[in-house]
Amino acid sequence: MQTPGDGAVVPETRATGVRGGPLLVIVFVVVCLNLRVAFSGVGPLIPAMGLDRVTATLLTTIPPLCMGLFAPLGAWARGRIGEERGLFVAMIALTAGLLIRSTNPVGLFAGTVVASGAIAVLNVLTPVLVRKRFAPHRIGVMMGLYATLMGASAALTAEVTVPLYRATGSWQLTLGIAILPAVLGLAALPTQLRVPHLQRPTGTAAWGGLLRQPTAWAVTGFFSIQTLLFYTMVAWLPAILVAAGTDASAVGTVFALCFIGVAIGGFLGPAWAGRRDDHRSPILATIAFCLAGIGGLLIAPASTAAAWSILLGIGLGAGQGLPGILYVHRSADHHQTAQLSGMAQTIGYLIAAAGPSLTSALHSAGGSWTTPLIAMLMLSLINATLTSQAGRGTLPT
């Protein structure tokens, strides 16, 4: 007969509040470091790869598209093998994808698909892990740390990408630095594999039942628009800055400042929201920062681009961290957290995948970045209308 220490499947009602101490925090940090590093180094390298606009758009569309397509695997893995073992298997796949990506142009696309699918599973399981292992008092702080580490690691990667490429002359070696945190994840996660899998007594159902719930759709809508803005800016902010008159040598630094803003907003947004049950104010503040940043890039002088990029980053970062709080607070238990996380990320990333290509099409049609930026402003205003339902209430069990 298995004991909980042997990784047994036990009912959720008998196994809540499992803790892991400082070692669990270290594992959590390492996992979070892997959630965006794989993507933030690609944009600055596109000119060095010699990719045309269509191919570059395809490359930047793959991550959110695959994260939407593969997000259901996160909830499935949670139901079959539990959060900890699901994270470990996803980390193996991520490492393999990053190795494939760093080989040749064909491997670049194939490896990006594999790595994006793995990160989809990591994205879905991380909020569920927080609810399982850090509830009730540390959810806000841990989700803040989650988004902060995503932003900080992405900022560091964006900042060192061009200097590293200049030093090595190889985009393959430059992209290869993303393997380092994945290897750390492979080393750290086995320490958590003996934690019991909390299984709901009634079994595991798909998230399809949430499709009839307005709250679930409101959370999904908020996540979808914020994620579309995030990946659109990751893809095209350097080009927007150059077109606005920012010196080409400073674009990498301004881009990195945006990710520093992502780290700041990613911590402050969830940390603020985690101390309250009504999240309408944090959601509105998130949208306001995005509106200010996009508006500044649209109408302010190029000399102030760094300030607007930081403000935009704060809004984008909070928009990546707050959904994790919403998944936990709007759901009734661990099982429903996984359902809501899977639903929001499946639909949200599929919608977000259209962002880079639609933005490119609007730019081509209008001959400038003005129309795409105005479209992003309008999306942010639409997102504000979702605040009421996404920011309060609890889904029925």
Summary of the structure (lengths in Angstrom):
residues: 397
radius of gyration: 20.0
end to end distance: 31.3
largest distance: 69.0
contacts: 1548
relative contact order: 0.16
helix: 82%
strand: 2%
